[in-house]
Amino acid sequence: MDENPNAFKHLLGATAVARIEAAVTAAAPDFDAAAFHRSLEDLGTLELKQRVSRLADALVAGLRRPYPELAAAIVRALPPPVDPDVPNQFGFWIWPLVHVVGREGLEHPELALDALRELTQRFSAEFDVRPYLVRYPELTLARLRSWVTHPDKNVRRLVSEGTRPRLPWGERLPAFVRDPSPTLPLLEALRNDPSEFVRRSVANHLGDIAKDHPDLVVATLARWLDTETPPSRELLALARHAARHLIKVGHPGALALFGHAAPSHVRAALRLEQSSVVIGHAVCFEATVTNEGQASVTAAVDYAIRFANAAGALTRRKVFKLAERRLEPGAAASITKRHPMRPVSIRALFPGAHVLELQVNGVVLAEVPFTLAAP
């Protein structure tokens, strides 16, 4: 397979190495650049997280000092804090510095957490705070509670993002998967944060919890929404994003939060542009939803694809957001969509019979088969 020139791993190449060396040398003039470079001879052969780890090894080799002095040198090497709302502010070259502080500081948790607080203002420390939650849960949670009012939005976001039970790319937190109650007060404190960057993290955190404790998330969102009459646009956006998975799978409580009643008087139809699609091309379809009842309906319209496996069995189903429509009695809405059928790293595609479904407020109202053909 051809190399992807836009892969994130390339952000940790020669330019990043030069920036790290310059910043650390300015902060610690005795930095052993030769030892640093000796550890990086095969950097170009590694994937992203492997590069982060290898650069961290090289930094430790070049700095050669006990952890308290190591962390202090890295903090001195940092550029000014960044604003996540300004494009292209985050520098991937800082990620290995974050990893050094997190990985090497487990015997010095208070020093490490102080340093991670500074680092997350330049590049998120959401991955490297997690081992401290596992090893020192009370100490780390206490520190995070003290950060919910920190003036820097990056630090406040770390409180939510770093404690997500199922953070993508991050170490899973099994204790919080089983019992998310320790993190709920943190989310409570941040739900009306002035930064959308922080509120989005709160929503994603609740979305993680919803995979294991759906009723808890619905009850939490219902309580939050009931505290404001009417709820603010920002809180509604947070709640909708947090409940998106539950709405897709038709959780009745989540649907009720947003006025999505059971579609007893709604009719739906699907029309495919083509009944056979070649892998690499797109399924193009038109969905029509009609309200045949006597009362208006708020319709959350989604579509799902039931994917065939290598043996031809329909073993996987993936739901995708389509639209939301307010339908008055007798009204109809038509929505067109083009869904690319390209293989991705998390979902292989196989030729054979597939099924496209249309669901309204969590209930499948129409489906059509289509064939996926080999290129």
C-alpha positions in Angstrom: 0.0 0.0 0.0 1.2 3.5 -0.8 2.5 5.7 2.0 0.0 8.4 3.1 2.0 11.7 3.0 -0.6 13.4 5.2 -0.4 10.8 8.0 0.0 12.4 11.5 3.2 10.4 12.0 5.0 12.7 9.6 4.4 15.6 12.0 7.0 13.9 14.1 9.8 13.9 11.6 13.0 16.0 11.0 11.3 19.3 11.6 9.9 18.2 14.9 13.3 16.8 16.0 15.0 20.1 15.2 12.4 22.0 17.2 12.7 19.7 20.2 16.5 19.9 20.2 16.5 23.7 19.9 13.9 24.2 22.7 15.4 21.7 25.1 19.0 23.0 24.5 17.8 26.5 25.3 16.3 25.3 28.5 19.1 22.9 29.5 22.4 23.9 27.8 24.0 20.6 28.9 21.5 18.6 26.8 23.5 15.8 25.1 22.3 16.3 21.4 24.5 13.4 20.2 22.9 11.0 22.6 19.5 12.4 21.6 20.1 11.8 17.9 21.6 8.3 18.4 18.3 7.2 19.8 16.4 8.4 16.7 18.2 6.6 13.9 15.2 4.5 12.9 12.5 7.1 13.7 11.3 7.2 10.0 10.3 3.6 10.1 8.0 4.0 13.1 4.3 4.7 13.3 2.9 7.7 15.2 2.7 6.5 18.8 5.9 4.6 18.4 7.6 7.8 17.3 6.2 9.6 20.4 7.7 6.9 22.6 11.1 6.8 20.7 11.4 10.6 21.0 10.7 10.4 24.7 13.4 7.8 25.1 15.8 10.1 23.2 14.9 13.1 25.4 15.6 11.1 28.6 19.0 10.0 27.1 19.9 13.5 26.2 18.8 15.2 29.4 20.4 12.7 31.9 19.0 14.0 35.2 16.7 13.0 38.0 13.0 13.4 37.4 12.4 16.6 39.3 15.1 18.3 37.3 14.0 16.5 34.1 10.4 17.8 34.5 11.6 21.3 35.3 13.8 21.4 32.2 11.0 20.3 30.0 8.6 23.0 31.4 11.3 25.6 30.8 11.5 24.5 27.2 7.8 25.1 26.5 6.6 27.9 24.1 3.7 30.2 25.3 0.3 28.6 25.9 -2.0 28.2 22.8 -5.6 29.0 22.2 -7.3 25.8 20.8 -9.9 28.0 19.0 -7.2 29.5 16.8 -6.3 27.1 13.9 -2.9 25.5 13.6 -1.8 26.4 17.1 -1.0 22.9 18.5 2.5 21.7 17.8 2.8 17.9 17.6 6.5 18.3 18.5 5.4 18.9 22.1 3.7 15.5 22.4 7.0 13.6 23.2 7.7 16.2 25.9 4.3 15.5 27.5 5.0 11.8 27.3 8.3 12.1 29.0 6.7 13.9 31.9 3.9 11.5 32.2 5.8 8.3 31.7 8.8 9.1 33.9 7.0 10.7 36.7 4.9 7.9 38.2 7.1 7.9 41.4 6.6 11.7 41.7 2.9 12.2 41.1 2.5 15.7 42.5 5.4 17.0 40.5 4.2 15.2 37.4 0.7 16.5 37.6 2.0 20.1 38.1 4.1 19.7 34.9 1.2 18.1 33.0 -0.9 21.1 33.9 1.6 23.3 32.1 2.1 21.0 29.2 -1.6 20.6 28.4 -1.7 24.3 27.7 0.5 23.7 24.7 -0.5 20.1 23.7 -3.2 18.0 25.4 -2.0 15.7 28.2 -5.2 13.6 28.0 -3.2 10.4 27.4 -0.5 10.9 30.0 -2.7 11.8 32.9 -4.5 8.5 32.7 -1.8 6.3 34.4 -2.1 8.6 37.4 -5.8 8.1 37.6 -5.1 4.3 37.7 -2.3 4.4 40.2 -3.3 7.5 42.3 -7.0 7.9 41.8 -7.8 10.0 44.9 -4.8 12.3 44.5 -5.4 12.8 40.8 -9.1 13.4 41.1 -8.5 15.9 43.8 -6.1 17.7 41.6 -8.5 17.6 38.7 -11.3 19.0 40.9 -9.1 22.0 41.6 -8.6 22.6 37.9 -12.3 23.0 36.9 -12.0 26.7 37.5 -8.5 27.1 36.0 -8.3 30.2 33.7 -6.9 28.2 30.8 -9.5 26.3 28.8 -6.9 23.6 27.9 -6.6 22.7 31.6 -10.3 22.7 32.1 -10.7 20.4 29.1 -8.1 18.0 30.4 -10.3 17.5 33.5 -13.0 16.0 31.3 -11.0 14.5 28.4 -8.3 12.9 30.6 -11.0 11.1 32.6 -13.0 9.7 29.7 -13.6 6.0 30.3 -13.1 5.0 26.7 -10.9 7.8 25.3 -9.9 6.9 21.7 -6.2 6.1 21.4 -5.9 6.3 25.2 -5.5 3.8 27.9 -9.0 2.5 29.0 -10.0 3.3 32.6 -11.8 0.1 33.6 -12.8 1.5 37.1 -14.6 4.4 35.4 -16.1 2.1 32.8 -17.7 0.0 35.7 -18.6 3.0 37.9 -18.5 6.5 36.3 -19.7 8.2 39.5 -16.3 9.7 40.4 -16.2 11.8 37.2 -19.8 13.0 37.2 -19.1 15.9 39.6 -16.3 17.0 37.3 -18.7 17.1 34.3 -21.3 18.8 36.4 -18.9 21.6 37.1 -17.9 22.0 33.4 -21.3 21.6 31.7 -21.8 25.4 31.4 -18.2 26.2 30.7 -17.8 29.3 28.6 -15.6 27.4 26.1 -17.2 25.2 23.5 -13.9 23.3 23.4 -14.6 22.2 27.0 -18.3 21.6 26.6 -17.6 19.3 23.6 -15.3 17.2 25.7 -18.0 17.0 28.4 -20.4 15.7 25.7 -17.9 13.2 24.5 -17.2 12.0 28.0 -21.0 11.4 28.6 -21.1 9.6 25.2 -18.4 7.2 26.5 -20.5 6.6 29.7 -23.6 6.1 27.6 -22.1 2.9 26.0 -22.2 1.2 29.4 -24.7 3.2 31.5 -27.3 4.6 29.1 -30.0 5.3 31.7 -27.5 7.2 33.9 -26.6 9.5 31.0 -30.3 10.1 30.1 -31.1 10.9 33.8 -28.1 13.2 34.0 -29.0 15.1 30.9 -32.7 15.3 31.9 -31.7 16.9 35.2 -29.3 19.4 33.5 -31.9 20.4 31.0 -34.6 20.8 33.7 -32.4 23.3 35.5 -32.8 25.9 32.8 -36.2 27.1 31.4 -35.7 27.1 28.5 -32.3 25.3 28.2 -29.6 27.4 26.6 -28.6 26.7 23.0 -25.1 25.7 24.4 -26.6 23.1 26.8 -28.9 21.7 24.2 -26.0 21.3 21.8 -24.0 19.5 24.5 -26.9 17.2 25.4 -27.6 16.3 21.7 -24.0 15.4 21.1 -23.8 13.4 24.3 -26.9 11.4 23.4 -26.1 10.9 19.7 -25.3 7.2 20.1 -28.4 6.6 22.2 -30.6 8.3 19.7 -29.1 6.3 16.9 -29.9 3.0 18.7 -33.4 4.2 19.6 -33.1 4.5 23.4 -36.6 5.7 24.4 -35.4 8.0 27.2 -32.8 9.7 25.0 -35.4 10.2 22.2 -37.9 11.7 24.6 -35.3 14.3 25.8 -35.6 16.0 22.5 -39.3 15.4 21.7 -38.7 12.4 19.4 -41.8 10.4 20.1 -42.4 6.9 18.7 -43.2 7.4 15.0 -46.5 5.7 15.0 -48.0 7.9 12.2 -44.8 8.4 10.2 -44.3 6.7 6.8 -40.9 6.5 5.2 -39.5 5.4 1.8 -36.1 4.8 0.4 -35.1 5.1 -3.3 -31.6 4.0 -4.5 -30.0 5.6 -7.4 -28.4 2.3 -8.3 -28.9 -1.2 -6.8 -25.3 -2.2 -7.4 -22.3 -0.2 -6.2 -18.6 -0.8 -6.8 -16.3 -0.7 -3.8 -14.7 2.7 -3.8 -17.8 4.4 -5.2 -20.9 5.6 -3.3 -24.4 4.5 -2.4 -26.7 7.4 -3.5 -30.2 7.4 -2.2 -33.2 9.6 -1.5 -35.1 9.3 1.8 -38.7 10.5 2.1 -40.5 10.9 5.5 -44.2 11.7 5.7 -46.2 12.6 8.7 -49.7 11.0 8.3 -50.8 11.9 11.8 -52.9 14.8 13.2 -50.1 16.3 15.3 -46.7 17.7 14.4 -43.7 15.4 14.7 -40.0 16.1 15.4 -38.3 13.4 13.4 -34.7 12.3 14.0 -33.9 10.7 10.6 -30.9 8.3 10.5 -29.8 5.7 8.1 -28.0 2.4 8.8 -26.0 0.0 6.6 -25.9 -3.7 7.4 -22.6 -4.9 6.1 -21.7 -8.3 4.8 -18.7 -10.2 6.1 -16.3 -12.3 4.0 -18.8 -15.2 4.1 -21.7 -13.0 2.9 -23.5 -12.9 6.3 -24.9 -9.5 7.5 -23.1 -9.4 10.7 -22.4 -5.7 11.2 -24.7 -2.7 11.4 -23.6 0.9 11.5 -25.9 3.9 12.0 -25.2 7.3 10.5 -26.8 10.6 11.2 -29.0 12.0 8.3 -31.2 14.9 9.4 -33.7 16.2 11.8 -37.0 17.6 10.5 -40.1 19.1 12.1 -43.1 17.8 10.2 -46.6 19.3 10.4 -49.6 17.0 9.8 -49.6 15.9 6.2 -46.1 17.3 5.5 -43.3 15.3 3.9 -39.5 15.8 3.7 -37.1 14.4 1.2 -33.4 14.1 1.9 -30.7 13.0 -0.5 -27.4 11.4 0.6 -24.2 10.1 -1.0 -22.5 7.5 1.3 -18.9 6.6 0.1 -18.3 2.8 0.2 -14.5 3.0 0.8 -12.6 0.6 3.0 -11.3 2.2 6.2 -8.9 0.9 8.8 -11.7 0.0 11.3 -14.1 -1.4 8.7 -13.2 -3.7 5.8 -15.6 -4.0 2.9 -16.6 -7.3 1.2 -18.5 -7.8 -2.1 -22.0 -9.2 -1.7 -25.5 -8.3 -0.6 -25.9 -5.4 1.8 -28.9 -3.6 3.2 -29.6 0.1 3.6 -32.1 1.0 6.3 -34.0 4.2 7.2 -35.0 4.9 10.8 -37.0 7.6 12.3 -36.8 8.3 16.1 -34.9 5.0 16.5 -37.4 2.8 14.6 -36.5 1.3 11.2 -39.3 2.2 8.8 -37.8 1.3 5.4 -35.1 -0.8 4.0 -33.7 -1.7 0.6 -31.0 -4.3 -0.4 -28.1 -3.4 -2.6 -25.1 -5.2 -4.0 -21.5 -4.2 -3.3 -19.3 -5.3 -6.2 -15.6 -5.8 -6.3 -13.6 -3.1 -8.2 
